[in-house]
Structures are given as C-alpha cells and as structure tokens.
Amino acid sequence: MSTSPSLPSPAPPESAPGGAVAVLTAAGSGSRLGAGVPKALVPVGGISLLRRAAAGLIASGAVSHIVVTAPAEEVDRFRAELEGLPDGSAQDEAGRWGGIEVVAGSPRSRQASVALGLTAALAAVPQADVVVVHDAARALTPPEVTQRVIAAVRAGHEAVVPALPVTDTVKEVEARRAGEPEPVAGTPRRDRLRAVQTPQGFSASVLVAAHRAGAERAGDEALAASDDAGLVEACGGSVVVVAGDERAMKVTTPTDLALAELLLEQQPTQGRCPAEGSSGEN
C-alpha cells in the first residue's frame, strides 16, 4: 500500500491558449529492478514511482490532463494506484483540470505506447496546444522542470527537452558481440553533449505529425525511437534543450533505486511530506 505526497501549490496562472496535456509512460516491465511488479509500481520512499511522477506533473500547475500508458493487464491496478490524487483542486494555467486517465500501452515499443497515449490525450483535450511526454521512471523530477519545458514550447520552440551536461568522456565505438573488445571510432567533444531527461515538450501538431511519419518504426523496439524528440529530429524538426535537474534521474536498476531513496532522504520537503488519501496496493 502506498500513500500520496502532499503537493506544492500550482504555479501562478499564465496565458495558455489551448492548455497542455501529458502522456506519462509507465508500461515497462521493470525486469532489471527484479521487483516482481511493473516498474512503475515499485515504491521509492514508500510511494510508487507512478504515483510520484503523476503527482509531480500535477504539482507543476501546467497540465490539464494526464494519460498514463500501462501494461494492458495492469490497467485496473494502475487506476487504483492513482486513486486519491487531486482530481479537481489542481488546474492548469488557464484554470482547467481534466484529471488522470489510464490506457493500455503497447508491448511493441515505448514509441507505440506514447502514440496510444497521445491519441487519448488529444481526444480528451482536443484544444491542447502543448503535449509533454514523461517517463514514470523519472519520478523525482521537480515540477519546475515541467514548467520550464512548457514555457519554452509556448515561447515558440516546437520541441523542447530538459538535459544536463555530460561529465564523463564519451567514446563512439564499433559495435561487437557481447564480451568482445570494441574498437573506438571517435571521441565526441564533451562540451557539446547533453544527457537528455523527461518530460519532453512539444507543440501538439508537431508531435502528432512526427508520430505519424515514424509510425512504421514503432512495431520493432530495435528500430523505434528512444525518445519523442528523436522522432521530431527524424522529420527535420528543430529541438532545443533547457536545463534539466539531477533529481530527474531514471530509475532502472537497484542502484538507481537506492540513489533515489538517498535523494529523498536529503530533501525531506519533497520526499517525506504528509500523506493525503490512499492508493491501491503495489
């Protein structure tokens, strides 16, 4: 059983012609975590990744509707996990709040799941002018990152990604079979590299067009885009980077989970705030 955190007050209202909607991807199996449940239901600080990620989007005050993509067999369980989150007290910049919807994702690829979530989000809020795509695995993402991304889209950028500078030297290699030495093909300039996070923000029309153009890739995880900005790039679109946050780390392995727990311990106002309501079992 998990409980929801109290949420920060939404951001002050701003002009939002059509409103922003969010697709929260949560259809991953979590096999590398070895938790025996879908990754989004794994708790961190006693609260599931899914619930924390949804709460963070709501707390931004910048989205009017959230669509969660879940494993097909877990839709009801995911709905139960999200019970008790604000369904009317949180609103977007224009005073709208449509709530949280859970739909079945696709077993084929993340790209295919996002496409399903995108269709559902725009069916719920047809006038939406901005779509953000967020990974439940990045559950500790501060609300201000979402605000920053959406503000950049509203400023005229068709695709926006939050990112951090890369601190390690990165080598490009010629791929070989697992265990074999891989020849180095080059060393990119580190000052030009960024580690991309989510939520990523898009003009709604641009993201729809990018998914339509890249639909043939969605059926094979090996060919599918690893992020939605990549689909926009493949169409010749322009993508810009805004500042990310170290708390927006992706929880994929047990080590990541331990680090997330440590981050919560170091930031008690975000990780250990009073609970409100309850959710379904993990």
PAKE-732424 format. One line per 4 residues: number of its first residue (from 0); their letters; for each residue x, y, z of N, C-alpha, C. Coordinates in pm, whole numbers, plus 32768, in hexadecimal, padded with zeros to 4 digits. Atoms other than C-alpha are relative to their C-alpha. Example, Ala and Ser with C-alpha at 12.3 -4.5 7.8 and 13.67 -1.06 7.14 Angstrom:
BEGIN
0) as) 8059 7F89 8000 84CE 7E3E 830C 805A 8078 8000 | 7FAE 7F89 7FFA 8557 7F96 82CA 7FB3 806D 8049
***
This chain:
BEGIN
0) msts) 8055 7F89 8000 8000 8000 8000 8058 807B 8000 | 7FB3 7F86 8001 8086 8158 7FAD 7FA4 8075 8019 | 804D 7F87 7FE8 8018 82B4 8004 8036 806F 7FAA | 7FD7 7F94 8057 8024 83F3 7F3F 803E 8071 804F
4) pslp) 7FC6 7F8F 7FBB 80FB 851C 7F99 7FA5 8078 7FF7 | 8040 7F7F 800F 8069 866E 7FE3 8046 8049 7F8F | 7FC8 7FC2 8076 809F 8744 7EB1 801B 8093 8016 | 7FEA 7F70 7FFC 813B 889B 7E90 7F8E 8048 7FBA
8) spap) 8068 7FB2 8043 8050 89AF 7E27 8021 800E 7F6D | 7FE6 7FEE 808E 8026 89C5 7CAD 803C 8088 7FE2 | 7FC1 7F83 802A 80E2 8AD1 7BF2 7F96 806B 7FE9 | 8060 7F95 801C 803E 8C28 7BC9 7FCA 7FF5 7F73
12) pesa) 803C 800B 8086 7F4C 8C34 7AA0 804A 8056 7F9B | 7FC8 7FB8 8070 7FDA 8C9B 7952 7FA6 7FEB 7F87 | 8050 8011 807A 7F4E 8CBC 77F4 801A 7F77 7FC4 | 7FF3 8086 8039 7F0A 8B63 7764 7F8F 7FEC 7F9C
16) pgga) 806B 8001 8063 7E44 8B6F 761E 7FB2 7F7D 7FF9 | 8048 807E 800F 7DF4 89FD 7604 8013 7FA1 8073 | 7FE3 8059 7F91 7E84 8961 773A 8069 7F99 7FDA | 7F9C 8068 8014 7F93 885C 7765 7FCD 7F7D 8039
20) vavl) 8023 8086 7FD0 7F5A 86E6 7789 8080 7FAF 800C | 7F89 8051 7FE8 804B 85DB 77FD 7FE5 7F6D 7FE2 | 8000 8091 8010 8092 8476 7792 806B 7FCC 805F | 7FA5 8037 7F9C 812F 83B8 78B3 8016 7F6C 7FDE
24) taag) 7FE5 8088 802C 81D5 827B 7833 8026 7FA8 8077 | 7FEB 8056 7F8B 81C8 815E 792E 7FE9 7F6E 7FDF | 801E 8088 802C 81AB 801F 7863 8078 7FA2 800A | 7F88 8054 7FF7 8309 7F9B 78B1 7FF1 7F8F 8064
28) sgsr) 800B 8076 7FAA 8333 7E46 7952 8053 800C 807F | 7FAA 7FF1 7F8A 8447 7EAC 7A42 8052 7F85 801F | 7FB7 807D 7FE9 8500 7D64 7A14 808A 8019 803E | 7F7B 7FE5 7FCA 864F 7E07 7A63 7FFC 8028 8093
32) lgag) 800C 7FE3 7F72 85CA 7E75 7BB5 7FE7 7F81 8051 | 8018 807E 7FBD 8568 7D0F 7C06 7F9C 8009 8072 | 805E 7FE8 7F93 8440 7D87 7CD7 7F85 7FA6 7FFC | 8074 8058 800A 833A 7C90 7C5A 7F7F 8049 7FE3
36) vpka) 8074 7FB1 8027 824A 7DAC 7BFF 802A 805D 7F8F | 7FD9 7F9E 8065 823E 7EA3 7ADD 8053 806F 803F | 7FA3 7F9F 7FC9 834F 7FA5 7B09 7FB9 8078 803D | 8043 7F89 7FCF 825A 80C4 7B36 7FC2 7FEE 808A
40) lvpv) 803D 801A 7F7D 81C9 801B 7C6B 8068 7FE8 806E | 7F97 8011 7F9C 8319 7FF6 7D1A 8003 807C 8059 | 8002 7F8C 7FA7 8319 80D3 7E51 808A 803C 8013 | 7F88 7FB8 7FD6 841F 81DA 7E9C 7FD2 805F 806F
44) ggis) 802E 7FB3 7F8F 8400 8277 7FF1 7F72 7FDE 8027 | 8085 802C 7FDA 82C3 81AC 8026 7F92 8025 7FA0 | 8064 7FD4 8063 8211 823F 7EF6 802F 7FD2 7F76 | 7FD9 8039 8081 820D 81A2 7D9C 8038 806A 7FA2
48) llrr) 7FCC 7FA8 8068 82D0 8237 7C7C 7F8F 8041 7FB2 | 8072 7FCE 804C 8187 825B 7BC1 7FBC 8073 8047 | 8049 7F9B 7FB4 80DB 831E 7CD2 8054 807F 8013 | 7FA8 7F8C 7FF2 8208 8400 7D0D 8009 804F 7F7C
52) aaag) 7FF3 7FBB 8081 822B 844D 7B99 7F81 804D 7FDE | 807F 7FBC 801A 80B8 84A0 7B73 7FEF 8079 805C | 800B 7F92 7FA0 80BF 8576 7CAE 8059 8075 7FD7 | 7FA7 7F96 802C 81E8 8637 7C24 7FC9 804F 7F8B
56) lias) 803E 7FBA 8072 8134 8686 7ADF 7F8F 8059 8030 | 806F 7FB0 7FCB 8001 86FB 7B9F 8035 807A 804A | 7FC9 7F93 7FB0 80D6 87CE 7C88 803A 8071 7FAB | 7FCC 7F96 8058 8166 888B 7B5F 7F97 806A 7FE3
60) gavs) 806A 7FA4 8020 8013 892E 7B2F 7FF9 8021 7F6C | 7FF1 7FDE 808E 805C 8922 79BB 7FBB 7FA1 7FA1 | 8044 805F 8059 7F94 87FA 7936 7F6D 7FF5 8027 | 8090 8008 7FE8 7E1D 87CF 7912 7FCB 7F71 7FFC
64) hivv) 802D 808B 8008 7E0E 8655 78DB 807B 7FA9 7FF6 | 7F91 8060 8006 7EF4 852B 790D 7FCA 7F7A 7FCF | 801E 8087 802E 7EE3 83E6 784B 8076 7FA7 8022 | 7F99 8061 7FD9 7FA6 82C4 78E1 7FF5 7F87 7FA4
68) tapa) 8000 807B 804F 800A 81A5 77FC 8035 7F8F 8058 | 7FE2 806E 7FA5 800A 8061 78C4 8008 7F7D 7FB4 | 800A 8085 803C 8048 7EF2 7877 7F6D 7FD9 7FF5 | 808E 801A 801A 7F01 7E74 77E3 7FBC 7FB4 8071
72) eevd) 803B 8052 7F97 7ECA 7D78 78F9 7FFF 8045 8089 | 7FF3 7FBA 7F80 7F0F 7E7B 7A09 7FB1 8083 8005 | 8046 7F7F 8006 7E24 7F97 79A7 7FB1 801C 807F | 8050 7FEA 7F86 7D37 7F68 7ACD 8058 8017 807A
76) rfra) 7FA4 7FF2 7F8F 7E58 7F45 7BBF 803F 808B 8001 | 7FC6 7F7A 8009 7EF3 8088 7B41 7F9A 806A 8027 | 8068 7FA1 7FD9 7DA7 813D 7B63 7FF1 8006 8098 | 800A 8005 7F6E 7D91 80CA 7CCC 8077 8046 8042
80) eleg) 7F88 7FC3 7FC7 7EF5 813C 7D0C 7FFA 8098 7FFE | 8008 7F6F 800E 7E9B 829D 7CA0 7F89 803D 804A | 8074 7FCD 7FB8 7D60 82BA 7D72 802C 8060 806E | 7FE3 7FA1 7F95 7D5A 83E2 7E5D 8054 8076 7FD5
84) lpdg) 7FB9 7F8B 8031 7E35 84C7 7D8B 7F9A 806B 7FDC | 8060 7F94 801B 7D93 861C 7D53 7FBA 7FEE 7F7B | 804B 800B 807E 7C7D 8608 7C52 7FB4 8080 7FE1 | 8044 7F83 801C 7BF5 8767 7C6E 8047 8077 803C
88) saqd) 7FBD 7F90 7FBD 7CD8 8836 7D4D 8077 8033 7FB2 | 7F8E 7FD5 8051 7DFB 883F 7C58 7FD0 8028 7F76 | 802C 7FCC 8081 7DD3 890A 7B1D 8078 802F 7FB0 | 7F93 7FCB 8051 7EA2 897A 79F8 7FFD 8098 8006
92) eagr) 7FF4 7F6E 7FFA 7F02 8AE5 79B4 7F7E 8047 7FDF | 807D 7FC0 8026 7DAE 8B2E 791F 7F8C 7FD3 8059 | 8068 8027 7FA3 7CF0 8A94 7A42 7FBA 7F7F 7FDE | 8040 807D 8028 7CA2 8945 799C 8045 7F8B 8044
96) wggi) 7FC5 807E 7FD1 7CD6 87ED 7A30 7FA3 7F8F 7FD8 | 8053 806D 8032 7C5A 86B5 7984 8011 7F7E 804A | 7FED 8079 7FB3 7CEB 85AD 7A69 8066 7FA1 7FC3 | 7FA0 8066 8029 7DB1 846C 7A34 7FB5 7F8D 7FBF
100) evva) 803C 806D 804C 7D5D 835E 7936 806B 7F95 7FEC | 7FA3 806E 8017 7E01 8208 7919 7FD4 7FAF 7F88 | 801F 804F 8078 7E10 8154 77C9 806A 7F94 7FF1 | 7FA0 806B 801B 7EB9 8016 7754 806A 8033 7FA0
104) gspr) 7F93 7FE1 805A 800F 8050 76BC 8014 7F8F 7F9D | 7FE2 8067 8063 80B1 7F7C 75B1 8076 7FAC 802C | 7F8D 8055 7FE0 8194 7E4F 75E9 806F 800C 7F98 | 7F9E 7FFB 806E 824A 7EA3 74A5 8074 805E 801D
108) srqa) 7F96 7F9E 7FE9 830A 7FDB 7508 7FCA 8075 8051 | 8026 7F84 7FBB 830B 8116 75D9 7FBE 8060 7F9F | 8038 7FA6 8064 82C9 81D9 749B 7F6E 7FE1 7FE4 | 808A 8027 801B 818D 8112 7458 7FA6 8022 8076
112) sval) 804F 7FDD 7F8A 8117 8148 75BE 7FE4 8095 8005 | 8014 7F70 8000 814C 82BE 75A6 7F97 8028 7F99 | 8062 7FE0 8067 8084 82C6 7463 7F72 7FE7 8032 | 8084 801E 7FC8 7F5E 8222 7516 7FDA 8068 8069
116) glta) 801B 7F9B 7F9B 7F7B 8314 7638 7FE3 8088 7FC3 | 8014 7F80 8045 7F93 843D 754D 7F73 8009 7FC6 | 8087 8002 8039 7E53 83D8 749B 7F97 8015 806C | 805F 7FF3 7F92 7D9C 83B6 75E7 8001 808C 803B
120) alaa) 7FF5 7F7B 7FC4 7E1F 8501 766D 7FBD 806A 7FAB | 803B 7F9B 8058 7DB5 85C8 753D 7F6B 7FE6 7FE8 | 808F 801A 8004 7C64 8519 7537 7FBC 803E 807A | 8037 7FC7 7F85 7C2F 858F 769E 8004 8098 7FFF
124) vpqa) 7FF0 7F6E 8004 7CAE 86F1 7660 8026 8028 7F71 | 7FE1 7FE7 808E 7C92 8735 74E8 8042 8087 7FE7 | 7FC8 7F7A 8014 7CF2 88A2 7512 808E 800F 8033 | 7F7A 7FF7 7FC6 7E3F 8851 75B9 8066 802E 7F98
128) dvvv) 7F9A 7FCF 805C 7F5F 8910 751B 808B 7FCB 8021 | 7F7F 8036 7FD5 807B 886B 75DF 7FEB 7F74 8038 | 7FFF 8087 7FC8 80C3 86FE 762D 8087 7FE9 8041 | 7F83 802A 7FC3 81C7 868C 7728 7FFE 7F68 800E
132) vhda) 7FF2 8091 7FF4 8245 8526 772C 8065 7FE6 806F | 7FAE 8014 7F88 82D1 84AE 7878 800A 7F6C 801D | 7FEC 808B 7FD8 835F 8364 78F7 7FE6 7FF2 8096 | 801A 8017 7F73 82D7 82E0 7A40 8080 7FDC 804B
136) aral) 7F81 8025 7FC1 8437 825F 7A83 804F 807A 802F | 7FC0 7F84 7FD3 84A2 83CB 7AAE 7FA4 8045 8065 | 806C 7FD9 7FA5 83B8 83EE 7BD4 8022 8076 805A | 7FD9 7F94 7FA6 8481 84EF 7C9B 8013 8084 7FB8
140) tppe) 7FF0 7F85 804D 847E 85F5 7B88 7FB7 8074 8043 | 8043 7F8E 7FBF 8438 8747 7C2C 7F99 8042 7FA3 | 8067 7FBF 8053 82FD 87FD 7BB3 8034 8071 7FAB | 7FCF 7F8F 804D 83CB 8925 7B41 8040 7FD6 7F7C
144) vtqr) 7FCC 802E 8081 846C 8850 7A2F 7F8E 7FFB 7F9B | 8075 8003 8058 8312 8814 799A 7FD8 808D 7FD9 | 8022 7F75 801C 82C6 8987 79B7 8060 803D 7F9B | 7F98 7FC8 8058 840E 89E0 790C 7FF0 7FCD 7F71
148) viaa) 8011 803D 8085 83D1 88EF 77EA 7F87 803C 7FB9 | 807A 7FCC 803F 826E 8966 77AA 8010 8094 7FDD | 7FE9 7F72 801E 82D6 8AD4 77BF 8051 8011 7F80 | 7FAE 7FF6 8079 83DC 8A97 76B1 7FAF 7FDE 7F83
152) vrag) 8056 801E 8072 82DB 89F4 75CD 7FA7 8079 7FE2 | 8058 7F8C 8013 81F2 8B1B 7605 804B 8079 7FCA | 7FAE 7F91 8033 8312 8C04 75B1 801C 7FF1 7F6A | 7FF3 8011 8090 830F 8B75 7450 8055 7F8B 7FD2
156) heav) 7FAF 8074 8027 83EC 8A3D 7457 7FA6 7F86 7FF0 | 805E 806E 801D 8342 890F 73BA 801E 7F81 804D | 7FDB 8075 7FB2 83FF 880B 7485 806A 8029 8065 | 7FA8 7FD5 7F94 84AD 8838 75D5 8021 7F89 8059
160) vpal) 7FD7 806D 7FA7 8577 8742 76A7 8052 8039 8072 | 7FA8 7FDB 7F93 860A 8771 7802 807B 7FA6 7FFF | 7F85 8050 8006 8771 86FB 781F 8069 803A 805D | 7F8F 7FD9 7FAE 88AF 8708 78EC 8081 7FEF 7FB1
164) pvtd) 7F7E 8015 8041 8A17 8733 7876 8038 7F77 8023 | 7FC0 8082 7FEA 8AD4 85EC 7851 8086 8016 8044 | 7F84 7FED 7FB4 8BED 85CE 794E 806B 7F99 7FDD | 7F9F 8066 8027 8C90 848D 78CE 802E 8016 7F71
168) tvke) 7FD5 8007 808B 8D63 8472 7796 7FB6 7F8E 7FBD | 8051 8062 8047 8C94 83B8 7694 804A 7FD1 7F83 | 7FC1 8039 8076 8D20 82CE 7589 7F96 7FC6 7FA2 | 804F 8044 8066 8C75 826C 7445 804D 7F83 7FD6
172) vear) 7FBB 807D 801E 8CC2 8100 73F8 7FBE 7FB8 7F8C | 8038 805C 8062 8C92 7FFE 72EB 7FCA 7F87 804D | 8040 8068 7FAF 8B9A 7F06 7380 8035 7F76 7FDD | 7FD7 808B 800E 8C0A 7DA1 73B4 7FA4 7FAA 8056
176) rage) 804F 805A 7FAC 8B6C 7C6E 7450 8023 8014 8093 | 7FED 7FEC 7F70 8B41 7C78 75C8 8080 7FBB 8030 | 7F86 8038 7FC9 8C8C 7C43 767A 807B 8017 7FAC | 7F8D 7FE9 8057 8D67 7C97 7550 802E 8091 800B
180) pepv) 7FCE 7F76 8000 8E4B 7DCB 7551 7FC4 804E 7F8C | 803E 7FAC 8066 8DB1 7EEB 748E 805F 8071 7FD8 | 7FA6 7F97 802E 8E8F 7FCC 73BA 7FC1 808B 8010 | 8030 7F77 7FF2 8E6D 8140 7405 7FFF 8043 7F76
184) agtp) 800D 7FBD 8081 8DEC 8203 72D9 800F 8097 800C | 7FF4 7F6F 7FF0 8DFA 835E 736F 7FE1 802A 808F | 8019 7FC6 7F7D 8DEA 843D 74A1 7FB9 8086 7FEE | 8049 7F82 8011 8CD6 8545 748F 802E 8067 8067
188) rrdr) 7FE0 7F94 7FA3 8D19 8696 7530 7F9A 8000 8072 | 8059 800B 7F8D 8C8B 867E 768E 7FAD 807E 8016 | 8048 7F84 7FE6 8C28 87EC 769C 7F85 8011 7FA5 | 8074 7FFA 8059 8B2E 87AD 7583 7F9A 7F93 801E
192) lrav) 8058 8070 7FE0 8A8B 867D 7625 7FA5 8021 8076 | 805F 7FF0 7F95 8956 867D 7700 7FB9 7F7B 801A | 804C 8078 7FDB 88AA 8561 77BE 7F6E 8029 800C | 808B 7FD4 800D 873B 8580 7765 7FA7 7FBD 8068
196) qtpq) 805E 8030 7F9C 8623 855A 7864 7F71 8011 7FCC | 808B 7FE0 801C 84A9 8578 786B 7FCB 804D 8078 | 805C 8000 8072 83A8 860E 785F 8036 804E 7F89 | 7FE3 7FB9 807B 83DE 8670 76F7 7F7F 8043 7FD0
200) gfsa) 8076 7FB4 8027 82F2 8778 766D 7FFD 801D 7F6B | 8011 7FEF 8091 8264 87AA 7511 7F84 8051 7FE0 | 807A 7FCE 803D 8175 8874 7448 7FAC 7F87 7FDB | 8054 8076 8017 804E 8785 7430 8002 7FD5 7F6E
204) svlv) 8005 8023 808F 803F 8795 72B4 8083 7FC4 7FD1 | 7F7D 8034 8028 81B5 8756 7292 8011 7F71 8030 | 7FF0 8088 7FCC 81AD 8621 7372 7FA6 7F9E 7FB7 | 805B 8057 804C 807F 8591 72BF 803D 7FDF 7F78
208) aahr) 7FC5 8015 8084 812B 85C0 716E 807B 7FA6 8009 | 7F87 8050 7FF1 8270 8527 71EE 7FDE 7F6E 8018 | 8029 808B 7FE8 81C1 83F0 7271 7FC3 7FC2 7F83 | 803B 8034 807B 80FF 83CD 712F 806E 7FDC 7F9C
212) agae) 7F95 8019 805F 823D 83E7 705E 8056 7F89 8029 | 7FAA 806C 7FD1 82F8 82ED 713A 7FB6 7F83 8029 | 8053 8070 7FD0 81DC 81F5 716D 8037 7F77 7FDA | 7FCD 8082 802B 8286 80DF 70A8 806E 7FCC 805C
216) ragd) 7F94 802A 7FA6 83A4 80DA 71A5 7FCB 7FCA 8084 | 8034 801D 7F7B 82BF 80A9 72D0 7FEC 7F6B 801B | 801C 808E 7FEE 8285 7F36 7295 8076 7FAE 802D | 7F87 804A 7FDD 83ED 7ED2 72E5 8052 8054 8060
220) eala) 7FB8 7FB2 7F9B 849A 7F44 7424 808D 8023 7FD1 | 7F78 7FE6 8030 85EA 7F2C 7373 8005 8077 7F9F | 8005 7F92 8060 857A 802C 7270 7FB9 807B 8036 | 8052 7F93 7FCB 8490 8101 7342 8058 806D 803E
224) asdd) 7FB8 7F8F 7FC5 84FB 8258 73BC 8008 7FEE 8097 | 7FEF 800C 7F70 8589 8259 751C 7FC2 8075 804B | 804A 7F91 7FC6 84EB 83AB 755B 7FB4 8048 7F92 | 8058 7FC0 8063 83E8 8485 74B3 8046 8071 7FB6
228) aglv) 7FB3 7F9A 8046 84DD 8599 7464 8047 7FC5 7F87 | 7FC0 8042 8071 858C 849D 7386 7FA5 7FF4 7F87 | 8060 8005 806E 8450 8478 72B8 7FF5 8087 7FBB | 8006 7F79 803A 8440 85F0 728A 807E 801C 7FAE
232) eacg) 7F82 7FED 8048 85AE 85F8 7225 7FFE 7FB5 7F7B | 8004 8052 807A 8571 84E1 7128 7FAB 8040 7F95 | 8056 7FB9 8060 8468 85BC 7085 803D 8084 7FD3 | 7FC1 7F81 8023 855A 86DE 7067 7FD7 8071 805D
236) gsvv) 802C 7F99 7FA3 84C2 8795 7190 8072 8033 8057 | 7F9D 7FC1 7FAB 857D 8875 7280 7FE4 7FDE 8093 | 800B 8022 7F73 85BE 8808 73E8 8062 8057 804E | 7FA8 7FB0 7FAB 864A 88E7 74FB 8009 7FC2 808B
240) vvag) 7FE7 8035 7F7A 86D6 8896 7653 7FEF 806D 8067 | 8005 7FA8 7F8B 867D 893A 779E 803F 7FB5 8075 | 7FBD 803C 7F8D 8716 88F9 78F2 7FAC 7F90 803D | 8040 806D 7FBA 86C2 87A9 798C 801D 800A 8094
244) dera) 7FE9 8002 7F6F 86EE 8740 7AF4 8033 7F76 8025 | 7FC8 8082 7FD9 87BC 862E 7B9A 7F98 7FA6 8041 | 8068 8052 7FC2 8682 85BD 7C53 7FA8 7FBA 7F99 | 804E 803F 806A 85E8 8560 7B04 8045 7F83 7FCA
248) mkvt) 7FBC 807C 8025 86C3 8428 7AFB 7F9A 7F93 7FDF | 8056 806F 8027 8632 82EE 7A60 801C 7F86 8058 | 7FF3 8075 7FAB 85F3 81CB 7B4C 7FF0 7F83 7FA9 | 8001 8076 8055 8650 8090 7A8B 8038 7F86 8048
252) tptd) 7FBC 806E 7FBD 8730 7FBC 7B6A 7FF2 800E 8098 | 8001 7FF4 7F6D 873F 7F6D 7CE1 805A 8071 8033 | 7FA9 7F92 7FD7 885F 8064 7CFA 7FBB 8086 7FEF | 804D 7F85 8016 8785 8175 7C64 7F98 8013 806E
256) lala) 8068 7FFA 7F99 8674 8121 7D5E 803C 802C 8085 | 7FBE 7FD9 7F84 8767 813F 7E80 8026 8093 7FFD | 7FDC 7F73 800C 87DF 828F 7DFD 7F85 8058 800F | 807C 7FB3 7FF3 8677 8309 7DDF 7FD5 800A 8091
260) elll) 8022 7FFF 7F71 8638 82A7 7F48 805A 8064 8049 | 7FA3 7FA4 7FC0 876E 836A 7FAE 7FDB 8091 7FE1 | 8028 7F79 8025 86FB 849D 7EEE 7F87 802D 8050 | 8077 7FDE 7FB1 85AE 8491 7FA3 8026 801D 8091
264) eqqp) 7FD4 7FE9 7F77 865B 8479 80F4 8043 8088 800F | 7FB9 7F81 7FFB 8729 85AC 80A0 7FA3 8077 7FE7 | 805F 7F95 801F 85F5 8672 8033 7F79 7FDE 803F | 8079 802C 7FBA 84EC 8631 813C 7F82 8049 7FD8
268) tqgr) 8079 7FB8 8024 83FF 873E 80C3 7FBE 7FC6 7F84 | 803A 803E 8076 83D3 8680 7F7C 7FDE 7F6E 8017 | 8011 8090 7FF6 83F0 851A 7FF0 7FB3 7FCF 8078 | 803E 8031 7F88 8356 850B 8149 7F95 8062 8031
272) cpae) 8069 7FA5 7FD9 8232 85FA 8146 7F85 7FB2 802D | 8074 8046 7FCB 80E8 85A6 81F1 7FAF 7FC0 7F90 | 804E 8047 8064 8014 84A9 8139 7F73 8035 7FFB | 808D 7FDF 800D 7EBA 84EE 80B1 7FBF 7F96 7FAA
276) gssg) 8042 806A 804B 7DCE 83DC 803F 8054 7F83 7FFF | 7FB9 807D 800B 7E3D 827F 7FE7 7FF2 7FCC 7F74 | 8001 8038 8086 7E7D 81AE 7EB5 7FFA 7F6A 800A | 8006 8092 8006 7E69 8047 7E42 8082 7FC1 802A
280) en) 7F88 8045 7FD4 7F61 7F42 7EAC 8064 7FF5 7F8F | 7F96 8017 8060 80B0 7F1A 7E02 800E 7F6D 7FE5
***
